[in-house]
Amino acid sequence: MKLPVLGSILLCMRTRRFCRLLAVASVAFGAFLPMWPGLSAQSVSAEAAEYNPGTPRENGAPIAAGFGHVCVIVDPAPNGGGDLRCWGNNNTSQLGYPTTTGAMGDQPGEMGNNLPPTDIGAVKAVALTAGALHTCALRTDGMVKCWGDGTLGQLGIGAATVIGDQAGELATAFPTGMGTGRTATMISAGDFFTCALLDNGKVKCWGVGGDGQLGHGAMTNLGDSGSETGDGLPVVDLGPNYRAVSITTGASHACAVLDDGRVKCWGANASGQLGLGDVNDRGDQPNEMGANLPFVDLGTNAPVLAMTAGSAHTCAQIGANQVKCWGANGAGQLGVGLPNSLGDNANEMGANLPTVNISGGPITGLISMTESTCAVQGTSGHCWGSDAFGELFTFPAGSRNAPGPAWVAEDRIAVAGGQHFGCLLRSTGKVACWGRNNLGQLGRGTAVDVINGATVDVDLFPRFPTAALALGLASTCFVVTTSTVKCMGANFSGELGVGNTTSTESIRPHQQTAVPLPAGRTISQMAAGTSTACAVLDNGQVVCWGYNNVGQLGQGDTANRGDQPGEQPVIVPVPAPAVTKVTVGSNHVCVLQTGGVVRCWGGNASGQLGLGDASNRGDNANEIASLPAVNLGTGKTAIDVSAGANTTCAVLNDGTVKCWGNGSAGVLGTGNQTTLGTSNSEMGNSLPTVPLGTGRTASRVWVGDGFACAKLDNNTVKCWGKNDVGQLGQGDTSNRGDNANEMGDSLPAISLGGAGTTVSDVAVGRFHVCAKLGDGSMKCWGGNAQGQLGIGDSNHRGDGASEMGTLLPTAMAAGTTKSIAAGGDATCVITTEDLVRCWGVNTNGRLGYGIGSPPNVGTTLASMSAVGYVRVAGTSQLVKPIASPKFVPLTPARVADTRPTGETVDDVAEKTGVVAAGTTLTVPVAGRGGLPSSVQAVALNVTAALATAGGYLTVFPCDVVRPNASTLNYSTTARANNTSVRLSASGTICIYAHTTTHIIVDVTGYHRVGASYQPVTPVRFADTRPIGETIDDISEKTGLVTGGTTLMVQVAGRHQVPSYADVASLNVVATQASGTGHLTVYPCGVTQPTASTLNYVAGATVANGVVSKLSTTGTVCIYVHTTAHVIVDVTGYHPDGLAFDPMVPFRIADTRPTGETGDDIGEKTGVVVGGTTLTVQVTGRAGVQAGTNAAALNVVATQASGTGHLTVYPCNEPKPLASTLNYVAGVSTANGLVAKLSPAGTVCIYAHTTTHVIVDINGTA
């Protein structure tokens, strides 16, 4: 046993029972983060689930509380993560910096700008946890850095010392080593020890070990010697083949939720807090861990959804509103209405352990505060146990041995519990605390406790990320949240929307009044023009405010709105259908509506409204309610629209571009300067398309002042029209499009880098253009007099030779750009860390940097570094709702095979005989093939073989009525399809067979309990056939999809799929095709990728599963190569992309002689000979990070020599008994799957018979 330095702790170590009494005053314990629908919060630990190096964190605990101190992440960092602020007790430097008084926050003048940052170095924090006298941060690189008291090894740095008591010491201190090649994904601290969950599901603990809390079979400390870190630090033995998915720590004990939803606990057990029916510690002696450590018996097979641990008690959430607690109960912290401890005697656990039933909404997380427990329910919650210092957050104060009254509903996204106090983080970013305050831990500048359900805000002054940006000619609007907009800059006509005409030179966005939006509504998209701004609301309506001289507000008059007190943005009464996008030009507004309808109103002197005349619309009564749609031509609809200076352009459903309005400088792209749109004879079929080049189509279009740009299908950009300052990017100042032979193949795509450089987004200002490139960098060209290109000078780019391509400087480095916006002579970017940077003209304070900022930002590098980031609001929401661990890929395993020769992984559900037509096969799935018994949603590959006739299978959970949907369509040859499906309560799936067939089922992975993937009973969202029916009568009976055109399907906001869904799991069917072809599914609004989702032949019905990113409006586009009917069923979704990182499909392998991949790797490699294996590198390509463990792939077999199958599996494992797709000679066959990758980032594809293979990637998990 190592001797500690502090005498008081030495006593604790020598008298272990007394140590527990001291520990009552020292709970550590991370934070709670609530769940989106279906997300379980890991309530007591700092988590960064499924850590991916180099990517900004989606999840983590941003706040942690210890004995008497609090730390919170307040400022995002350029490489992800954030800076820290800590306050409260600092007697052992647990705040990370030296203080003269031993505390911060207990005296006036110590908070706010006087609170120093906690500097942990260049690599920033994504998650926090706190012990009694120490603090730890999980960094963006997966390493752990701890500070404060380390005399017992709890800092894990190989020395018994204190870190942080010397200025600058913490920044340069070494992190805790996790072992060779290992990183941490979650951390949790007890009183004097720390535990980390590693990326391989293992757990390591360090610090004091006297009660066995380190789980290494001894009572010695670990981490205070150099040989006890990294590879020398032992793994906690949880038993063979078990992986932990979350961890929690009490004062001197720890628990882990395993991947089957069960729990194991170890360490101190004097009060039964391990839940093993005795008071014997575990982990302090040999042979107590591993298979010898029992599971905690909770009397139910339900998986544990969340856990928390107090000083000597433990609680687990086992249902939507059910909690079970065990251990010490002297203050009623178990919530069962009894005074005695539970779990310390036989027959107290299992079914005998009482359930705490929580009234109200579902539990979204648990927290503990020493001798009390709280169940959080979104904005409310219930607490029980000790209320000695008001920690139960209720009125009146008083301890309770059962759940007390509900908290007053209050905005909160995270809650942390310390020693008799708590703190919450609001969605606005503000931190508020309550309870004990003897050490300034409430951050209020006093030492007075806060009781009776009250809270006090902590003065932190951090920054706030921005959801979206809209730049007008002289103003900028920051969409702070979907319900809060703040506009800055010129305000001559009320364009700031705040009821006056005062510009914002002297204030910053966080000080600005929000635009008063209609009550209860949120914003889905926004745009700004010269002095007018408009926003699309979540109900499909449009509101506008500002200048209205020609009716651009659509109110039937010319009175401005927003320039007088009490005036609010006005709803424009646009005829149905719902609006999905708004665009604002100099003096006119256009909208894109569901179904591709375009309508425009406002100024029309040049025909920019596209109505065949020059009359304004919206300046007289009754003009908007009867506003005609723009005639784009027979059968033509729009997929994008943009309004500029008296010109409008739209991308049509066939990828062509049409422009109308003022034709000066060739902006209409027609080879002349003729104005179009003032006569009906100039619109519709008579309106010419913009020549984009042979075989080229467009997906997006943007219009500036006299010029326009389009993003093409090959992810390049072409611009035409006015070019006086190089905005066309051609290295000269000659206009394009105003004379014959200047467009089409004669107009080069803009060179923005070397070969293979692609463009993902574009923003257009008055005279300049910016592009977000495929690598996440940003380049701008054109006018730069005010520094709007963001490259540190005022020289135009693109107007002279040798200025473009690799010679064009980047405004933002690779991997740093999330979204871009431009307007007037200014540019803004939202970084991948959710920070805002703006440059260009700064008159009237439009860039949001406030008083003292330069009139132009970006003309020098110094001007850009001086202003830094835009502070958008008073505080910061830096961590999104926590995502439980993601999709778990498995090596494929067979769980059903009805054929006489069929074999499964465990001899269950094999050789069961053909499934008769019209009957249903039940397959037990949970607990088989590597699946936990508690699994709720699985990924399967389902095959129909030896069918008697063509038909279809429908896979669904057995406890619901069979839905109107199909999972796979088959002929008499074997066909396979991949799908994700929810299991029934008993862990089964049902498979309905339309015609008699054998069925084979392979499991390929599962969605962990609480992960963000939300399976739904399959539901039909599109069916173009004359007999087609959908769940809500939308997108049905729409007719054959003509070859070479695209079908748009609305997914988000329909039936069980919420409007905030970011990714959807689809089953797509091609049927009644006129010939051989393929479908490509991709998010609308991006260029159609070089990829295929399914391949079909004439007369066949072919289905394939695909996980697709949705567009910003919740749609997918389906390109049809040859004419066919299309059916789309939805089987699940991911809210906000938390557990699935979608991408535009990207080809990573094509063995054919004509094969081309997105990066020239893995192409033209030759046919895969039967019985051999093709290795495909996945990571390191298309932006897929090293360390990614699963990828969503679409695999195609084509030009096969005979009937066979492909098996996709990780290259480091043996080829499994499973098939991914079945094929026949002469037919191209595709199937989608989420494949497990090898540690090297590869998949292997075994070909049963000789065939060519194509592989596309559309996301990672």
Summary of the structure (lengths in Angstrom):
residues: 1261
radius of gyration: 31.3
end to end distance: 43.9
largest distance: 96.0
contacts: 5364
relative contact order: 0.07
helix: 5%
strand: 37%
